[in-house]
Amino acid sequence: MTTLKPSDNERLKAQSDYLHGTISQDLGEQLTGGFQGDNFQLIRFHGMYEQDDRDIRAERLEQKLEPNKNVMLRCRLPAGIISPKQWLGIDQFASEHTLYGSIRLTNRQTFQFHGVLKHNIKPMHQWLHQLGLDSIATAGDVNRNVLCTSNPVESSLHREAYEWAKKISETLLPKTKAYADIWLDGEKVASTETTEPHTLPENVKSGDKIEPVLGKNYLPRKFKTTVVIPPHNDVDLHANDLNFVAIGENGKLIGFNVLVGGGLSMEHGNHKTFPNTAKEFGFIGLDKVLDCAAAVVSVQRDWGNRSDRKNAKTRYTLINKGLDNFIAEVENRMGAKFGAIRPYHFTSRGDRIGWVQGEDGHWHLTLFIENGRLLDYPNKPLKTGIRKIAEIHTGDFRLTANQNLIVANIPENQKDAIEHIAREHGLISDSMTRQRENSMACVSLPTCPLAMAEAERFLPQFVDKIDEMMAKNQMQHEHIVLRVTGCPNGCGRAMLAEIGLVGKAVGRYNLHVGGNREGTRIPRLFRENITEDEILAILDNWIGDWSKNRLANEGFGDFAIRSGIVKPVLDAPNDFWQ
């Protein structure tokens, strides 16, 4: 049997000295603003991507200057919870030490700094450490930031789910000291220092003393995990490799349904790549949650494709090795059998913008942040507004997987003051449409090196035009789940939208349609490589038909399937590319 040659990323990881590489030495090289050799990839395991401003790249080239290289950092923030004190700290760093001054909330339920120059990178990590934060494993071939449903109403259930999200995050973190050695001069990372380590089942261990779960070569590809509280699917569980769906009885958590193998990334024209929904494995009690998480990760570690990175995600391993075989191996490694799936269903996934009161009497204010970009705009100083709230807020902040921000656990006597600040700074708008609240885009141009088309800068004006169509058809109180992503890598989660635009080239997109509001169906490609004007003409006709012929409360994606605009995607890969 022919053994396939591992990809170069496997060599890189094996030779990295457990993610140390020569990053420390590279930091002192000031002839370039970027990282050299393997370090360009290795910094991703430390939560950073090297980028540059593509808007000025050609201009700098003409001037015989290197592109304006800098890094984007993504913080590790399990379940998206951050204190007001920590918020004030990240606000200060963004204002004083980044090129753009913004804080970008991501749909991975955390925040990103954009535009950090090389001389500020180590101080940035030390700044985060002083706040009790870090960026370990928020990028690279590891388990990334663990998501958890932002449910401020059922406070006790959310609190339990949040604790499990933190435990799962700690269990699956890299155990190498590289992060502390490089960025903190060997100082311990606070989160891992105070967490009691979980004893792993023997079948899970990699055989490597330093990395017992992940192994010396870490995972074949990135891995994403969520904790989900039905009926709210705000984390888009089908975009993730491993999902724990909370099952409660009488308001108390009793265990989780486990779903594995979701994912949205693909490559234009490559039929070996495709999005897919996660598959149900079964139910586990609370005593087996961490064993299950480690077992699923370890099977993917050992069975995933290390020769072809485009075929390396967990969903491809399920297909290559067989679903039943994968489940049986997970059961073997965690030392328990899955029970039958417990009943659950989803009814929504967008954030509930505005005020809600929790079962404990505290108030929670969800603020819509368009595309997650917090910056001070003319007549709309959003970033200053959140800072002023943080200066008086006694509860916490919760970043949502829809790029919004919840000011959580507000006592009655602070409610009016916080609303006043929010309105004064444009964080609350009575004219905000439901369509805008349910539209989302990835960062894309000018900073993302993978971007083929605009997304974040394109979406606001595009939604203006959709709003006009909705109003024209007396549908202004309705919405379509709309997602725009600048490339097929999946960051904007367009492949779980009712209408998804996937960048193909500058000014051109592939138009996908037919997902549903619950986030459980992959949309189908309708038209390829078309312009904004062509897309708008198509949508104008569709919205008109939807307004006249929809069933009661029928979402647009369901209408698109029922009316025959597209056929539903029933089975990937066999059905997706047809």
JOJORA-V174580 format. One record per helix or strand of 2 or more residues. SS is the DSSP state (H for helix, E for strand). FROM is the first residue (numbers start at 1). LEN is the number of residues. If there is no record, write none. Layout:
# JOJORA-V174580
{{SS/FROM/LEN} {SS/FROM/LEN}}
This chain:
# JOJORA-V174580
{{H/8/7} {H/23/5} {H/39/8} {E/48/4} {H/57/6} {E/70/5} {H/78/3} {E/81/3} {H/84/14} {E/103/3} {E/111/6} {H/118/13} {E/147/2} {H/155/18} {H/178/6} {H/190/4} {H/202/3} {E/225/5} {H/237/3} {E/242/8} {E/252/9} {E/279/7} {H/286/18} {H/309/3} {H/314/8} {H/323/12} {E/354/4} {E/363/5} {H/370/3} {E/373/2} {E/376/2} {E/380/2} {H/382/11} {E/396/4} {E/405/6} {H/412/13} {H/434/4} {E/439/3} {H/456/17} {E/482/4} {H/494/3} {E/499/7} {E/508/6} {E/524/8} {H/532/18} {H/556/7}}
